Amino acid sequence: MSDANATPNREKWYRLLTGYHWFVLIVCTAGWAFDTFDQQLFNLARQPAIRDLLGTATPDVVNFYGGLGTAVMLVGWATGGIVFGIMGDKIGRAKTMLLTVGCYSLFTGLSAFSFGLWDFLLYRFIAGLGIGGQFGLGTAIVAETLPDRARPHALGFLQAFSAVGNISAGLVGILFSQLLLAGYISGQTWRWMFGVGVLPAVLIVFIMFWLKEPERWKQAVAEGKAAKQKAGSLVELFGDPRWRVRAIVGIILAAAGVIGLWGIGVFGVDLVQSIFRANITEEYRKQGASEKDRQFVALVFQTPGALEKVAEAGISPRDLIGESPEDHDAQYLLAAALTLVARGEPVTIENALRLLDQPWSDDGSVLAKLDRKRQSQTPEDRERRRGFVTKADISNASLADHIARIQERTKNIGGYVQRWGSIQLLLFNIGAFFGIYAFSMVTDKLGRKWTFAIFFLFAMVVTAFVFLTMRRWSDVLWMAPLMGFAQLSVFGGYAIYFPELFPTRLRSTGTSMCYNIGRYVSAFGPFLQGYLSGVVFANFAEPMRVAGATMCLFFLLGILVLPFAPETKDQPLPE
């Protein structure tokens, strides 16, 4: 036993730490904070990245693949949590931590260079492997290296910094949105954000040269204690009825919370971005943008070689603004013109109207990608759209002027939307910090089961309320932290409750299996969110809102399993 461990209990915990203890705590805390930083960068950049990689995809298609991307990362996260956890026991904590940090930093950086959807999803899966393995390894190194009395305080310090990582990602998002608005960088800021995600690789140097394997781990390996006591035995965990029931309860509890966060909560960023995209678009509409965009469309049809210049400028049909949110005439006509070019047909208004006479078909054309719900146009639609080209006054500005105007507007909208998405993330995680703390206070009074029931119900009601009612910037300022408080509160419960369910020889294994199998189950959540938004509720005016509110029913899973859960408050740890 070290001298630090022998120090009287009245000594402050931080006074027990040597210089090397502080080094271990700082490195492991930084690794966990960078881990959560990477997670939240993905939440911020997910929708813009998928929108750009898919080109002219519709919002419902973007929502669908956004859900798929999140599910892919969660599967990687869960797999990494189990695989790297086993490797940490076999080859060492520090060696395995080196792999996890390298994995999530390298492949987050590679995400910035994605050239298509599928390589982007591959990078996110591999990054997820490293993300999933980091927490268990970092906490194990801290727990096995620091003095016993300092351990819970130090682990609390480490866990608190997960919120700092999340908040830092929000600040990075705000920074790049401001740089975009100021004109210092061009579009596709999501590539810059993923590029920043490579910074944790700096930790590799410190881990490689100075982080040592915990003495307790080396002693356990040398003496073969794990094998003699059947530590980490999955056969015993799921073969003994007592531990099997507790493991299943823990898995369902974890799945309810993780589905709530990754299947609903993280899409709060997308909700805020969609709200502010609609708000700033309406401001441009009031300034006459729709009339100018109609003139632009007329010039496209009347100017030889115009579409080549439009394509070179990166302008897509979705960048155009109609007289109302339901007016898509300018978008349809530009999409029809681009489709004609792709087919090698003459770009004339009559050929464009002929395309628009046809109902939607999944032929992969620009027009088909623009609107999956488009039906054949009515005679009134046909005459109005013909008038766009034949009757438009195009003398006010040149094609180059219109292109520059639309590019500037698209940049401003992107920067504005990203900034508010980052603000939402920032406020969400500030609320999360206090939610985790609140759970620990309430459970000390009411016990584990009643506290879980209260906070799961609170999370369900608050999340549905936010998704259905958030409309204005002032709503974000108090609804975002409220939703973060509600959703993340139960994660504080997992840290308290799961270790109390299992005996010492199965505690790490049981806790890891609960959380990581819960992650596998929860990967279904974001996929379902994307499916509900993109398919089931696609005909609703705002499908994401209805999908998010519907998904809140998953919080009930955490309540329904509680009758089978043991109450562990004031009980000794099982042995």
C-alpha positions in Angstrom: 0.0 0.0 0.0 1.3 3.4 -0.9 1.9 6.2 1.5 -0.9 8.1 -0.1 -3.3 5.4 0.7 -2.2 5.4 4.3 -2.9 9.1 4.8 -5.7 9.8 7.3 -9.2 10.2 5.9 -9.5 13.8 6.9 -6.9 14.7 4.4 -8.3 16.4 1.2 -8.4 13.9 -1.6 -6.3 16.0 -4.0 -3.6 16.3 -1.4 -3.1 12.5 -1.7 -2.0 12.7 -5.3 1.6 12.6 -6.5 2.8 14.3 -9.7 2.4 11.0 -11.6 -1.2 10.6 -10.2 -2.0 14.1 -11.6 -0.5 13.1 -14.9 -2.6 10.0 -15.1 -5.8 11.9 -14.1 -5.2 14.7 -16.6 -4.3 12.3 -19.5 -7.4 10.0 -18.9 -9.7 13.0 -18.4 -8.4 14.6 -21.6 -8.9 11.3 -23.5 -12.6 11.1 -22.3 -13.2 14.8 -22.9 -11.8 14.5 -26.4 -14.0 11.4 -26.9 -17.2 13.3 -26.1 -15.9 16.3 -28.2 -15.7 13.9 -31.2 -19.2 12.6 -30.5 -20.7 16.1 -30.5 -18.8 17.3 -33.6 -20.5 14.5 -35.4 -23.9 15.6 -34.1 -23.3 19.1 -35.3 -21.8 18.2 -38.7 -24.0 15.1 -39.5 -26.8 16.8 -41.4 -24.6 19.3 -43.4 -22.2 16.5 -44.3 -24.8 14.2 -45.5 -26.6 17.0 -47.4 -23.4 17.9 -49.2 -22.4 14.3 -49.9 -25.8 13.4 -51.3 -26.0 16.5 -53.5 -29.6 17.5 -54.2 -31.2 15.1 -51.8 -34.5 16.1 -50.2 -34.8 16.8 -46.4 -36.5 13.5 -45.8 -33.7 11.6 -47.5 -31.1 13.6 -45.5 -33.0 12.8 -42.3 -33.1 9.1 -43.2 -29.3 8.9 -43.8 -28.6 11.1 -40.8 -30.4 8.4 -38.7 -28.4 5.7 -40.4 -25.1 7.4 -39.9 -25.8 7.8 -36.1 -26.9 4.1 -35.9 -23.6 3.1 -37.7 -21.5 5.1 -35.2 -23.5 3.6 -32.2 -22.8 0.1 -33.4 -19.2 0.9 -33.7 -19.3 2.5 -30.3 -20.9 -0.6 -28.7 -18.5 -3.0 -30.5 -15.5 -0.9 -29.4 -16.7 -0.8 -25.8 -16.7 -4.6 -25.6 -13.7 -5.4 -27.8 -11.3 -2.8 -26.4 -12.5 -3.6 -22.8 -11.5 -7.2 -23.3 -8.2 -6.1 -24.9 -7.5 -3.8 -21.9 -7.7 -6.9 -19.6 -5.5 -9.0 -21.9 -2.7 -6.7 -23.2 -2.9 -3.7 -20.8 -4.9 -0.6 -20.2 -2.3 1.9 -21.5 -1.5 0.0 -24.6 -5.2 -0.4 -25.5 -5.9 3.3 -24.7 -3.2 4.2 -27.2 -5.2 2.3 -29.8 -8.5 3.9 -28.9 -7.2 7.5 -29.1 -5.5 6.8 -32.4 -8.6 5.2 -33.8 -11.1 7.9 -33.0 -8.8 10.8 -33.8 -7.5 9.4 -37.1 -10.8 8.4 -38.5 -12.5 11.6 -37.3 -9.9 13.5 -39.3 -10.4 11.2 -42.3 -14.1 12.0 -42.2 -13.1 15.5 -43.4 -11.9 14.1 -46.7 -15.0 11.9 -47.4 -15.9 11.9 -51.1 -19.2 10.0 -50.7 -21.8 8.8 -48.3 -20.5 5.2 -47.8 -16.9 6.1 -47.1 -18.2 8.7 -44.6 -20.2 6.0 -42.8 -17.2 3.7 -42.8 -15.0 6.4 -41.1 -17.7 7.0 -38.5 -18.0 3.3 -37.7 -14.3 3.0 -37.1 -14.1 6.2 -35.2 -17.0 4.8 -33.1 -14.9 1.8 -32.2 -12.3 4.1 -30.5 -15.0 6.2 -28.9 -16.7 3.2 -27.3 -13.5 1.8 -25.8 -12.1 5.0 -24.3 -14.3 5.5 -21.2 -13.8 2.1 -19.7 -10.1 2.2 -20.2 -9.6 5.7 -18.8 -11.7 5.0 -15.7 -9.9 1.7 -15.1 -6.5 3.3 -15.2 -7.6 6.1 -12.8 -9.3 3.6 -10.4 -6.3 1.3 -10.4 -3.5 3.9 -10.2 -4.8 6.6 -7.7 -5.2 6.1 -4.0 -8.4 4.4 -2.9 -9.8 7.4 -1.0 -9.2 9.7 -4.0 -10.7 7.3 -6.5 -14.4 8.4 -6.4 -13.6 12.1 -6.4 -11.1 11.6 -9.3 -13.6 9.6 -11.3 -16.2 12.3 -10.7 -13.7 14.9 -12.0 -13.2 12.7 -15.1 -16.9 12.3 -15.7 -17.7 16.0 -15.3 -15.3 16.8 -18.1 -17.4 14.9 -20.6 -19.7 18.0 -20.5 -16.6 20.2 -21.1 -15.9 18.1 -24.2 -19.4 18.5 -25.4 -19.4 22.2 -24.7 -16.1 22.6 -26.5 -17.6 21.1 -29.7 -20.4 23.6 -29.5 -17.8 26.4 -29.3 -15.9 25.0 -32.3 -19.2 25.0 -34.2 -19.8 28.6 -33.3 -16.3 29.6 -34.3 -16.6 28.1 -37.8 -20.0 29.5 -38.3 -18.6 33.0 -37.6 -15.6 32.4 -39.9 -18.0 31.3 -42.6 -20.2 34.4 -42.1 -17.1 36.6 -42.1 -15.9 35.1 -45.4 -12.6 33.7 -44.0 -13.6 30.2 -45.1 -15.9 28.9 -47.8 -18.8 26.4 -47.5 -18.8 22.8 -46.2 -17.6 23.9 -42.7 -18.3 20.3 -41.6 -15.0 19.3 -43.2 -13.2 21.9 -41.1 -14.9 20.6 -38.0 -14.0 17.0 -38.5 -10.4 18.2 -39.3 -10.3 19.7 -35.8 -11.3 16.3 -34.5 -7.8 14.9 -35.2 -6.3 17.0 -32.3 -6.6 14.2 -29.7 -3.8 12.4 -31.5 -1.5 14.7 -29.5 -2.3 12.5 -26.5 -0.7 9.5 -28.2 2.8 11.0 -27.4 2.1 11.3 -23.7 0.5 7.8 -23.5 3.3 6.2 -25.5 6.2 7.6 -23.5 4.9 8.3 -20.0 1.7 6.4 -19.2 2.5 3.2 -17.3 0.3 0.1 -16.8 -1.3 0.2 -13.3 0.5 -1.9 -10.7 -2.7 -3.5 -9.7 -3.3 -4.8 -13.2 0.2 -6.1 -13.5 0.0 -7.9 -10.2 -3.4 -9.5 -11.1 -2.0 -10.8 -14.4 1.1 -12.1 -12.6 -0.8 -14.0 -10.0 -3.6 -15.2 -12.2 -6.3 -13.9 -9.8 -8.8 -13.3 -12.5 -8.8 -16.9 -13.7 -8.9 -18.3 -10.1 -11.9 -16.2 -9.1 -13.6 -16.5 -12.5 -13.5 -12.7 -12.9 -15.2 -11.5 -16.0 -17.0 -14.8 -16.7 -19.9 -14.3 -19.1 -21.0 -17.8 -18.4 -21.5 -16.9 -14.7 -23.0 -13.5 -15.5 -25.8 -14.9 -17.7 -25.9 -18.5 -16.2 -26.6 -17.5 -12.6 -30.3 -16.4 -12.5 -29.7 -13.7 -9.9 -27.0 -11.9 -12.1 -28.8 -12.7 -15.3 -32.0 -10.8 -14.2 -29.9 -7.9 -13.1 -28.0 -7.8 -16.4 -31.2 -7.8 -18.4 -32.7 -5.0 -16.2 -29.5 -3.0 -16.7 -29.5 -3.5 -20.5 -33.1 -2.3 -20.8 -32.5 0.7 -18.6 -29.4 1.6 -20.6 -31.2 1.1 -23.9 -34.1 3.4 -22.8 -31.7 6.2 -22.0 -29.3 5.8 -24.9 -32.2 5.6 -27.4 -33.6 8.8 -25.7 -30.3 10.6 -26.2 -29.1 9.2 -29.6 -32.4 8.5 -31.1 -34.1 11.8 -30.1 -31.9 14.2 -28.1 -29.1 14.6 -30.6 -31.6 15.4 -33.3 -32.5 18.5 -31.3 -29.5 20.0 -33.2 -31.2 19.1 -36.5 -34.5 20.5 -35.2 -32.9 23.8 -34.2 -31.1 24.0 -37.6 -34.3 23.4 -39.5 -36.2 26.0 -37.4 -33.5 28.7 -38.0 -33.1 27.7 -41.7 -36.8 28.4 -42.1 -36.6 31.7 -40.1 -33.7 33.2 -42.1 -35.2 32.0 -45.4 -38.4 33.9 -44.5 -36.4 37.0 -43.8 -34.8 36.8 -47.3 -38.3 36.2 -48.7 -39.5 39.4 -47.2 -36.6 41.2 -48.9 -37.8 40.1 -52.3 -35.5 37.0 -52.8 -38.3 35.0 -54.5 -38.8 37.6 -57.3 -35.1 37.8 -57.9 -34.8 34.0 -58.0 -37.6 33.8 -60.6 -35.5 36.3 -62.7 -32.5 34.0 -62.2 -34.5 31.0 -63.5 -35.6 32.9 -66.5 -32.0 33.8 -67.3 -31.0 30.2 -67.0 -33.4 29.2 -69.8 -32.7 32.2 -72.0 -28.9 32.3 -71.7 -26.8 29.8 -73.7 -24.3 28.0 -71.5 -26.0 29.3 -68.3 -26.3 25.9 -66.6 -22.6 25.2 -66.9 -21.9 28.4 -65.0 -24.6 27.5 -62.4 -23.1 24.0 -61.9 -19.6 25.5 -61.7 -20.8 27.9 -59.0 -22.2 25.0 -57.0 -25.8 26.3 -57.0 -28.5 23.7 -56.5 -32.3 23.9 -56.9 -32.7 23.8 -53.1 -30.8 27.1 -52.8 -33.7 29.0 -54.4 -36.5 30.6 -52.5 -40.2 30.7 -53.4 -43.0 33.1 -52.5 -44.0 30.9 -49.6 -42.6 27.7 -48.0 -45.0 25.7 -50.2 -43.9 27.4 -53.4 -41.3 25.3 -55.2 -41.8 26.6 -58.8 -38.3 28.1 -59.1 -36.7 24.9 -57.6 -38.7 22.6 -59.9 -37.8 24.6 -63.1 -34.0 24.7 -62.3 -34.1 21.0 -61.4 -35.9 20.2 -64.6 -33.3 22.2 -66.6 -30.4 20.3 -64.9 -32.2 17.0 -65.6 -32.4 17.9 -69.3 -28.7 18.7 -69.4 -27.9 15.4 -67.7 -30.0 13.6 -70.4 -28.5 15.5 -73.3 -31.8 17.1 -74.2 -32.2 20.8 -75.3 -32.9 23.1 -72.3 -36.2 24.8 -73.2 -39.1 25.8 -71.2 -41.4 23.4 -73.1 -39.1 20.4 -72.5 -38.9 21.4 -68.8 -42.7 21.6 -68.5 -43.0 18.2 -70.2 -40.8 16.7 -67.5 -43.0 18.4 -64.8 -46.1 17.0 -66.4 -44.9 13.5 -65.3 -45.4 12.2 -61.8 -42.4 11.5 -59.6 -40.3 8.4 -60.4 -37.2 7.2 -58.7 -34.9 7.6 -61.8 -32.1 9.2 -60.0 -32.5 12.5 -61.8 -31.9 15.9 -60.2 -35.7 16.5 -60.4 -36.5 13.2 -58.7 -34.0 13.8 -55.9 -35.5 17.3 -55.2 -39.0 16.1 -54.2 -40.0 12.5 -53.6 -43.7 13.5 -53.1 -43.9 15.6 -56.4 -47.0 14.8 -58.5 -47.7 15.8 -62.1 -48.4 19.5 -62.4 -51.9 21.0 -63.0 -52.7 23.2 -66.1 -52.5 26.2 -63.8 -49.1 25.2 -62.6 -47.9 24.8 -66.2 -49.0 28.3 -67.2 -47.6 29.9 -64.1 -44.3 28.3 -64.6 -44.2 29.1 -68.3 -44.7 32.7 -67.3 -41.6 32.5 -65.2 -39.5 32.4 -68.4 -41.6 34.1 -71.0 -42.8 37.1 -69.0 -40.0 37.7 -66.5 -38.2 41.0 -66.5 -34.5 40.0 -66.7 -33.0 43.4 -67.3 -32.2 44.2 -63.7 -29.2 42.0 -63.2 -26.9 39.7 -65.1 -26.6 35.9 -64.6 -23.2 36.5 -62.9 -24.9 39.0 -60.5 -27.6 36.5 -59.6 -25.0 33.7 -59.1 -23.0 35.9 -56.7 -26.2 36.9 -54.9 -27.3 33.3 -54.4 -23.9 32.1 -53.3 -23.7 34.9 -50.7 -27.1 34.1 -49.4 -26.5 30.4 -49.2 -23.2 31.1 -47.3 -25.1 33.4 -44.8 -27.9 30.9 -44.3 -25.4 28.0 -43.7 -23.4 30.1 -41.2 -26.5 31.3 -39.3 -27.9 27.8 -39.1 -24.7 26.2 -37.9 -24.2 28.9 -35.2 -27.6 28.2 -33.7 -27.1 24.5 -33.9 -23.9 25.0 -31.9 -25.6 27.2 -29.4 -28.3 24.5 -28.9 -25.6 21.9 -28.3 -23.8 24.2 -25.8 -27.0 24.9 -23.8 -28.1 21.2 -24.0 -24.8 20.1 -22.3 -24.9 22.8 -19.7 -28.3 21.5 -18.7 -27.0 17.9 -18.8 -24.3 18.7 -16.3 -26.9 19.8 -13.7 -29.2 16.9 -14.6 -26.6 14.3 -13.8 -25.9 16.1 -10.5 -29.7 16.3 -9.7 -30.1 12.5 -10.1 -27.4 11.9 -7.5 -29.2 14.2 -5.0 -32.7 12.8 -5.5 -31.6 9.1 -5.4 -30.0 9.7 -2.1 -33.4 10.6 -0.7 -35.8 8.4 -2.7 -33.8 5.4 -3.8 -32.7 4.2 -7.2 -36.0 2.8 -8.6 -38.2 5.8 -7.7 -35.6 8.2 -9.0 -35.3 6.4 -12.3 -39.1 6.4 -12.7 -39.3 10.2 -12.0 -36.5 11.1 -14.4 -37.6 8.8 -17.2 -41.1 10.3 -17.1 -39.7 13.8 -16.9 -37.4 13.1 -19.9 -40.4 11.8 -21.9 -42.6 14.8 -21.2 -39.9 17.4 -21.6 -38.5 16.0 -24.9 -41.9 15.7 -26.5 -42.8 19.2 -25.4 -39.6 20.7 -26.9 -39.9 18.9 -30.2 -43.5 20.0 -30.6 -43.3 23.6 -29.4 -39.8 25.0 -30.1 -40.2 27.8 -32.7 -38.2 30.9 -31.9 -34.6 31.7 -30.9 -35.9 32.6 -27.4 -37.3 29.1 -27.0 -33.8 27.6 -27.6 -32.3 29.5 -24.7 -34.4 27.7 -22.1 -35.7 24.6 -23.9 -32.3 23.3 -24.9 -30.8 23.2 -21.4 -34.1 21.8 -20.0 -34.0 18.9 -22.5 -30.3 18.3 -21.7 -31.1 18.3 -18.0 -34.0 15.8 -18.5 -32.3 13.4 -20.9 -28.8 13.1 -19.3 -30.0 12.9 -15.7 -30.5 9.1 -16.1 -26.9 8.7 -17.2 -25.9 9.8 -13.7 -28.1 7.0 -12.5 -26.2 4.4 -14.6 -22.9 5.4 -13.0 -24.4 4.9 -9.6 -26.7 1.9 -10.1 -24.9 -0.5 -12.5 -21.9 -1.2 -10.2 -24.3 -1.9 -7.4 -25.9 -4.7 -9.3 -23.0 -7.1 -9.6 -20.4 -8.8 -7.3 -16.8 -7.6 -7.4 -15.6 -10.4 -9.7 -18.4 -9.5 -12.2 -18.8 -5.8 -11.6 -16.7 -4.4 -14.5 -18.0 -7.1 -16.9 -21.6 -6.6 -15.8 -21.5 -2.8 -16.0 -19.8 -3.0 -19.5 -22.3 -5.5 -20.8 -25.3 -3.5 -19.6 -24.1 -0.3 -21.2 -22.7 -1.7 -24.4 -25.4 -4.2 -25.2 -27.8 -1.3 -24.5 -25.9 0.7 -27.1 -26.5 -2.1 -29.7 -30.2 -2.1 -28.9 -30.2 1.7 -29.0 -28.7 1.8 -32.5 -32.2 1.0 -33.6 -33.3 4.4 -32.2 -31.7 6.9 -34.6 -32.4 4.6 -37.6 -36.1 4.6 -36.6 -36.0 8.3 -36.1 -34.7 8.8 -39.6 -37.3 6.3 -41.0 -40.2 8.0 -39.2 -39.1 11.4 -40.5 -38.2 10.3 -44.0 -41.0 7.8 -44.7 -43.8 7.4 -42.1 -44.4 11.1 -41.4 -42.9 12.4 -44.7 -46.2 13.9 -45.7 -46.5 16.0 -42.5 -45.5 19.7 -42.7 -42.7 19.1 -40.2 -42.0 15.4 -40.0 -39.0 15.7 -37.6 -41.2 17.1 -34.9 -43.8 14.4 -35.0 -41.1 11.7 -35.3 -39.3 13.0 -32.2 -42.4 13.2 -30.1 -43.3 9.7 -31.1 -39.9 8.4 -30.2 -40.3 9.7 -26.7 -42.4 6.6 -25.9 -39.1 4.7 -25.6 -38.5 6.3 -22.3 -41.3 4.2 -21.0 -39.1 1.1 -21.4 -37.0 2.4 -18.5 -40.1 2.7 -16.3 -41.7 -0.7 -17.3 -38.6 -2.7 -16.3 -38.3 -1.1 -12.8 -40.6 -3.6 -11.1 -38.0 -6.3 -11.9 -35.1 -4.1 -10.7 -33.6 -4.6 -7.2 -33.4 -1.5 -4.9 -29.8 -1.0 -3.9 -30.0 2.2 -1.8 -28.2 1.7 1.5 -27.4 -1.9 0.6 -23.9 -3.4 0.7 -22.3 -4.2 -2.6 -23.2 -7.9 -3.5 -20.4 -10.5 -3.2 
